[in-house]
Amino acid sequence: MSQNSYHITVDDHHYSVPYQLAKEHVDVCFTAGTVEILFKNKRFASHVRSYEKWRHTTLVGHMPKSHQKYLEWTPSRIIAWAGKNGSHTGPMVSRIIESRRHPEQGFRFCLGVMRLAKHYSPERLSAACTRALSAIASDGLLI
């Protein structure tokens, strides 16, 4: 299980476990159709097996309350917030969200940009986003 996550990885797919078990050693039993997570011989989670590489299967009840509140966020809400924090911050956040197969997968990066706004002026944040967008455009990078 990754240190900062409440997911385990089975055959290159990430499955959630209750966040309280994030740093615990868990046992995993899986079949062609099911993944079960056990802790001290008690089943704490069961998921339908997915074969999508590097994707996440997450149950809302496994998320800490602080993560659950972000379920209310939408791409348009994040982009609107970013637009209030510098002229290039909105396009940067848009680029992050658009680069993902599912927009929600970019939210964590966007939240990082939002945290920067707590410490830096909109002008400085916008300048940083301008440089990042320029680097992406010139190198063809995906975020």
C-alpha positions in Angstrom: 0.0 0.0 0.0 1.4 3.4 -0.8 2.3 5.5 2.1 0.1 8.5 1.4 -2.8 6.6 0.0 -5.6 4.4 1.1 -5.3 2.2 -1.9 -3.6 -1.2 -2.5 -2.4 -2.3 -5.9 -3.4 -5.7 -7.4 -2.2 -6.4 -11.0 -1.5 -2.8 -11.7 -4.9 -1.5 -10.5 -5.5 0.5 -7.3 -8.3 -0.5 -4.9 -9.3 1.5 -1.9 -9.2 0.3 1.7 -10.7 2.1 4.7 -8.3 5.1 5.3 -7.8 4.0 8.9 -5.9 1.0 7.5 -3.6 3.1 5.2 -0.4 2.3 7.2 -1.4 -1.2 8.2 -0.3 -4.5 6.6 -3.4 -6.0 4.9 -4.0 -9.3 3.2 -5.5 -9.5 -0.2 -7.5 -12.3 -1.7 -8.6 -12.1 -5.4 -10.3 -14.1 -8.0 -11.1 -13.3 -11.7 -14.1 -11.2 -10.5 -13.4 -10.0 -7.0 -10.7 -8.4 -4.8 -11.1 -8.7 -1.0 -9.0 -6.8 1.5 -8.6 -8.4 5.0 -7.1 -7.1 8.2 -6.4 -9.5 11.0 -8.5 -12.1 9.2 -11.5 -9.9 8.9 -12.8 -8.6 5.5 -12.8 -4.8 5.4 -13.3 -4.3 1.7 -14.6 -6.0 -1.4 -14.4 -4.7 -4.9 -15.4 -6.0 -8.3 -12.1 -6.8 -10.0 -10.9 -4.4 -12.7 -8.3 -5.0 -15.4 -7.8 -1.4 -16.3 -4.1 -0.7 -15.7 -3.1 2.1 -13.3 -6.7 3.2 -12.6 -8.4 3.5 -9.3 -11.5 1.9 -7.8 -12.5 3.8 -4.7 -15.4 3.5 -2.3 -16.5 6.8 -0.8 -16.8 5.3 2.6 -13.0 4.5 2.5 -12.1 8.1 2.0 -11.3 10.4 5.0 -13.9 13.1 5.5 -11.4 15.7 4.2 -11.2 13.9 0.9 -15.0 13.3 0.7 -15.6 17.1 0.6 -13.8 17.3 -2.7 -16.4 15.1 -4.3 -18.5 18.2 -4.5 -15.9 19.9 -6.7 -16.4 19.9 -10.5 -14.0 20.9 -13.2 -15.9 24.1 -13.9 -15.8 25.0 -10.2 -12.0 24.5 -10.0 -11.4 26.4 -13.2 -13.6 29.3 -12.0 -11.6 29.4 -8.8 -8.4 29.4 -10.7 -9.6 32.3 -12.9 -9.8 34.5 -9.9 -6.2 33.8 -9.0 -4.3 35.1 -12.0 -4.9 35.4 -15.7 -2.9 32.2 -16.5 -3.9 30.2 -13.6 -7.3 29.3 -15.1 -5.7 28.0 -18.4 -3.1 26.0 -16.4 -5.8 24.3 -14.3 -7.9 23.7 -17.5 -4.8 22.1 -19.1 -4.3 19.8 -16.1 -7.9 18.7 -16.1 -8.1 18.2 -19.9 -5.0 16.1 -19.9 -6.7 13.3 -17.8 -8.9 10.6 -19.1 -11.3 11.5 -16.2 -11.2 15.1 -15.1 -11.3 14.1 -11.4 -7.9 12.5 -11.8 -6.4 16.0 -12.3 -8.0 17.5 -9.1 -5.1 16.6 -6.9 -2.7 18.6 -9.1 -5.2 21.4 -9.2 -5.5 21.4 -5.4 -1.7 21.8 -5.3 -2.0 24.9 -7.4 -4.7 26.2 -5.1 -2.4 25.7 -2.1 0.2 27.8 -3.8 -2.4 30.7 -3.9 -2.3 30.7 -0.1 1.4 31.7 -0.1 1.9 33.7 -3.3 0.2 36.6 -4.9 -2.1 36.1 -7.9 0.5 37.8 -10.1 3.3 35.5 -9.0 1.1 32.4 -9.3 0.0 33.5 -12.8 3.6 34.0 -13.8 4.5 30.5 -12.7 1.5 29.1 -14.6 2.6 31.0 -17.7 6.1 29.4 -17.5 4.6 26.0 -16.9 2.2 26.3 -19.9 5.1 27.5 -22.1 7.2 24.5 -21.1 4.3 22.1 -21.8 3.8 23.7 -25.2 7.4 23.7 -26.2 8.2 20.1 -25.0 4.8 18.6 -25.8 4.6 17.4 -22.2 1.5 16.0 -20.6 0.9 16.9 -17.0 
